[in-house]
Amino acid sequence: MLKDIVDVLADPADLSPLRGEDDFSRLVSETGHSYDVAKQGYVTLASGKGLNHEGDSIEMIHAREAFLSQGHFAPFVEAVTEQVQDVLEHSAPEPGDPSAGEARGVAEPAVLEVGAGTGYYLAHTLDSVGGARGIGLDISIPAAKHLAKSHPRVGAVVADVWSQLPIRDGSVHAIMDVFAPRNPAEFARALAPGGEVVALIAHQGHLDELREPLGILGVEAGKLERMVEQAKGHLELAAEPQLIEYTMRLERDAIAAQVGMSPSARHVAPEVLRERLAALPEHMDVTARGQLVRLRKA
């Protein structure tokens, strides 16, 4: 619910605090800017320049729901949740600590997920962390509609991670980034003291069995090293990266959903992809490989 996270949100134009008006049908900043809350419960917080990138389409969102609901990425979500729990044990404020929120005076840690999609990872994490509040941020409006109803303690925000995040300085205790874009400078600004980023990035070999038969994008070498280099001056490794690797037994429909939820959906013509999918066996063993990384302020 947006009313539960408004103390974390900021005006995208100048980062001034926001408050709810007219029974939270809109958010208004101290500097007079107003942002309407959609009837589905999300709010778009973009500066005057608007949103600069294209988000997931409704078809991609449906594919994401279809694939994730079958539990194929369960080891990933469990690992991310475990790391966020560990971060919150060390960074969440004690009752009465002002960093729990101006005038809230309670220990309700805030967890931000960027590129949150349908809220699959964030909702699971909140189920495991009693009392924590979730801010789901995505550039896609179809995604935001799902985010807003993904969990009672999630507030959904449409914003661009490549721009200034509509988040107050030092207000979030953990940032989740799962196969999503990263903005090290903004992540560092938004983190509360002791807070960390928990990022899951695809590792070489991820879904490799599907690359050649479907002609989809591969994972380039050195992705982790580039991420750490690009974060220099803002974020640094807080622990040794953890490799998560396992085999998924996927039916053809699940493979179609996996490809449909990924950037590959925009790089292969639909009719070509259908033909290639039809040529696959009914079941395939497919490797899932990801690097789980924790980052703190440099």
N, C-alpha and C positions, 0 to 999 in steps of 0.2 A: 504493500500500500504506500502511495506517495506521501501520505501525511506522516508516516512513520520514519521517512528518510529525508524529509525536507530540510532538516538541520545539517545534512551532509551536502545537499545540492547548492549550486551557485549559478548566478546569472552568467550565461556564456559570453555576454558582451564585456563584462568587467569583473566577474567573480564576486560580486556583492551577494550577500545572503538573500535567500528566497523565503517567502512565506505563502501559506495558502489563503486564498480569498474566495468568497462566495461558495462556501461549503466545499472548498478544494476543487472547484471547477476551473480554477486557473491559479498559476503561481506568479507572484509579483515580487520584484526585487526592490531593494531599498533605493535604487536609482530610477525606479519608475517603469521598468520594462515588465511586460506581462506576457505569459505563455499559457495558452489554453490547454487544459487537460482533455484528451480525447475521451469519448464515451466508453471506450474499451479500457480506460484506466491508465494509459501511458501519457507521457508528455514529451514533446520535441523541444530540446534545448540546443538550438543552433544559433550561432552569431548571425549578424546581418548578411554574411556571405552565404549562408545556407549550408547544405550538405554537399560535400565535394566529391563523394565517391558513391558508387552503386552498391547497394546491399543485396542480400539474398532475396530472390523472387519468391512468390507464394509457392511456386512449384518446388523450389529448393527447400523451403521450410517444411513442406509436406513430406519430401523425401527424407529430410533430417529426422522428423518425428517417426517416420516408419522404420528407419534403420536403428535409431537409438532406443526405441521402445522395445526392441528385441534383445537388448542387453549385450550386444556384441562388444561395446566399449566399456563394459562394467569394470574390468580391471583398471582402466584409465580413470574412471570417475572415482573409484575407491581410493586410488593412490592420491589423486588431487585432494579429495576430501580429507584424507589422513594428514597431508601436509598443511592444509589450511587450519585444521584443528590444532596442530602443533604450533603454528604461527600465532594463533589467537591466544593460546595458553600463555604466551610470553608478551604479547603486545596489547591485549584487551585491557581496558581501564578497570580499576577497582570501583565498587559502588561509591558514588559521591565524587569521583574524579571529574573535573570539568571537561576533560577531553572526551568523556562519554557523550558530550553534546551540550551546547550552551543551554542552560535552564532545564536539561533533562535530569542530570544528577543521578543517573543509573548506569549500570554496566551493561550496555547493549552494543557490543562491537559491530562495526559496519564492514561488510564484505562487498567489494565491488568486483563484478565480472565484466570485462570488456569483450565485445564480440560474443555476447551471451547467447545468441540464437534463440532457441525455444526455452531456455532456462533449465535444461536437463542437468547440467553440472551444478549450477547454483542452487537449485531446489534440493538436490541430493545433499549438498553440503549443509544447507540450513536445517534439513531434517536431522542431521547429525550434531549440530551445534545449537543447543537450546538457547533461545533469546537473541541470537545474532540477527542482524538486519541485513538484507541483501539489496544491492543496487545492480540491476541488470541493464547494461548499456549496449546498444546495437544500432547500427546505421539503418537497418531494415525496418520499415513500418510493419510488414507482415510478421516479422520476428517479434516486434514489440507487443503486438496484440496477443501473442502466445505468452510472452514473458510476463505480462501484467496479470495473468491468471495461473502462472506456473507454481506459485506458492503464496500463502497468506502473508509472509514477511518479505516479499519481493516488491520493489518499486521499479517500474520499467521506464527507461529513458531512451529516446532516440537522439543520438549524437554521433559525431565523427571522432574516432580515436586518434586520427592524425591531426586533429585540431586541438585547441585548448579544451580540456575536459571540463564539463560543468560541475565540478566537484570542489568543495572548499579545501583550502590548504590544510594538510595534516589531519584529515578527517576520517580516513579509512584505515582499518587495521590489517586488512589483507586484500590483495588484488589478485584475482584469478584471470589467467589468460590461456585459453585452451585452443590451440590451433588457430590463433587469432592474431591480428596486427598488434604491434607494441609501440608505445610512445614513452621511452625511458624518462625523458625530462618531466613529462606530465605525471607519470607514475610516481616519481620521486617526490614531486610537489604534493601529491595527494596523500601520500603515506603518512600515517601517524608515527610518532616515535616508537621504534621497535617493530614497526610493521614490515611486511615483506610481500614481494610478488611471487606467486606460485604459477609458473608457466609450464605448459606441456607443448612441446614442439615435435613435429614429425621427424623421425630419424631415417637415415638411409636404409632401405629395405622395407619401409612401410608400404604395404599393399603391392609389393613388387610383382606378385603373381598375376595381377590384373593389368600391369603396365603395357606389356607387349600385345596381348590379345585385344585390348580395348583402345590402345593408343592414347592413354591418359597421361597426365603430367607425373613426373617422378620427383623424388626428393633430392635436392642437390647436396653435394658433399660440403662439409664445413659449416653447416647451418648454425650449430651451437656456437662455434668460434666467432662467427660474424655477429651473432646476437650479443655476445659478451663485449665484443669490440665496439659495436654501435652504442652500447649502454654506458661506455666509459665516461666518467665525470658525473654520472647520475646514479647508476646502479652498479653493484658488484655482486659476485657470487657469494651466497651466504652458506652454501654447503656444496658438497660434491654432487654433480648431476647424477640422476638415477635413471638407468635404462630400464624401460618396461617393454618386454617382448613376449608375445604369446601367439598361438595359432587360433584362428576363427574358422569354423565350418560354416560357410555361407551358401545359402540357396541362391538361385539366379535372381529372384526378386530382391533379395537383400543386397546383392551386388549392384543391381540397378539403382536401388535407393542410395547406396553408398556413393556411387558416382554422381547421382543426381543432386546430392547435398554439397558436393565439392566444387571448387573452381573448374574442374574438368568439364562440368556440365556446360560451361560456356566456350569450351575449346574444341568440342567434337560436335558436329552437326547431329541433330536428334535422329534423323533417319539412318545415318551411318552408325550411331551408337546402338540403335535398336537391332540392326543387322549383326553387329559384333556380339551383343549380348545373347542373341538367339543362337549363336554358334558355340556358346560356352556349354560345358556340361551342367547337369542339374545342380550339382554341388561342387564346391571348390574349397580347398584348404588355403587360407590366405593369412599372411603374416601381418600382425599389428606391431609396430615398433615406434616408441616415442621416448623422448628425453624429458624427464621431470626436473625442472630447474627452479631453485629458490634464489631470489635476488633481494638485496637490502640496499638502503641508501649508501652511496659511495661516501 
